[in-house]
Amino acid sequence: MDYSIKPAARCCCQTGRIFQPGETFFSALFFDEKKSALIRKDYSREAWHGRPADSYACWRCEIPPLEEEVGSKPATNEQLLEFFDKLRDDPTQADMLFVMTLLLIRRRLFKEDDSLDFSDDIDQSAFMKVYCPRRNESYTIEIVDIPLPRQLLQMTTTLSPSCR
């Protein structure tokens, strides 16, 4: 059975006080018989008097400091290239390697290279050549047909002709 538990409310269920960045608070899970669901309640340190007797679980939490709330930092170009190298070493990751290559082209770390010759035993329509000026290296990447999720396919078929 899967349980859907809501994320922290960011305020105390007893005092209504909003939790501040970096503040520690406590959470407890209760079973609501009317809704047949688990309910999460968050308590400030002041309102917390130990685990409530009718709770199923409890834990300590912390509101992230402001600099962490803004969002994660984007990967650096060097990190993206390192990840590309890892994907190249894993033959089961051809689809991810293809998507990563497209991202690196978009970030202008790679350029499509039509001037390079393929060997005679490679079907040229199934591969693309890219060049990395930063590394002065060329790569042959398999073009992978990535199926679209069903919801996206349904959305594109229901668009009116004026939106296409």
C-alpha positions, -999 to +999 in steps of 0.1 A: +000+000+000+013+034-009+009+063+014+007+099+004+022+121+031+022+159+026+055+178+029+062+200+059+036+227+064+063+252+075+042+263+105+034+249+139+000+230+140-006+242+176+007+278+177+004+287+140+039+303+141+058+301+108+091+282+110+122+303+101+151+292+078+175+270+098+149+263+126+145+228+140+109+215+143+092+181+149+068+161+128+044+133+137+022+110+117-014+103+128-040+081+112-073+099+104-100+073+105-125+095+087-102+100+057-085+067+061-052+085+056-020+093+074-019+130+084+013+148+091+015+175+118+045+198+124+053+212+158+077+240+169+103+232+196+081+251+221+050+231+213+067+198+212+063+178+245+076+144+232+060+119+209+022+121+210+007+088+223-016+083+193+011+090+167+025+063+145+059+079+139+077+111+147+110+127+136+130+159+138+133+182+108+150+215+099+139+242+075+168+247+051+188+279+054+179+306+028+208+299+005+197+263+001+161+273-005+169+293-036+176+261-055+206+240-065+234+255-085+235+246-121+262+221-131+295+236-143+307+229-178+334+207-164+309+186-144+288+182-175+318+169-194+327+145-166+292+131-166+294+128-204+326+107-200+309+084-175+280+079-198+303+071-227+318+043-206+284+027-200+269+010-231+235+007-213+232+045-211+230+052-249+198+072-245+212+093-217+244+098-237+224+111-267+204+135-245+235+147-227+252+153-261+222+174-272+225+194-239+262+200-245+254+212-280+229+236-266+254+248-240+278+253-269+304+229-254+300+207-285+295+215-321+280+192-347+308+181-370+298+172-405+333+174-419+345+143-402+344+111-421+327+080-408+344+046-412+328+026-439+312+000-415+290+026-397+255+036-408+259+073-409+221+080-404+222+063-370+251+083-356+261+119-352+296+134-349+303+162-325+334+182-318+345+196-284+368+226-289+376+228-252+391+193-254+400+193-291+383+159-294+356+145-316+330+119-306+306+096-325+273+094-307+245+070-315+212+087-324+186+072-301+148+073-307+135+083-274+097+077-270+076+105-257+056+100-226+020+091-233+007+123-217+029+144-240+017+125-270-019+130-260-013+167-255+003+172-289-025+153-307-052+174-290-036+208-298-056+228-323-040+234-357-034+270-349-012+260-319+010+236-338 
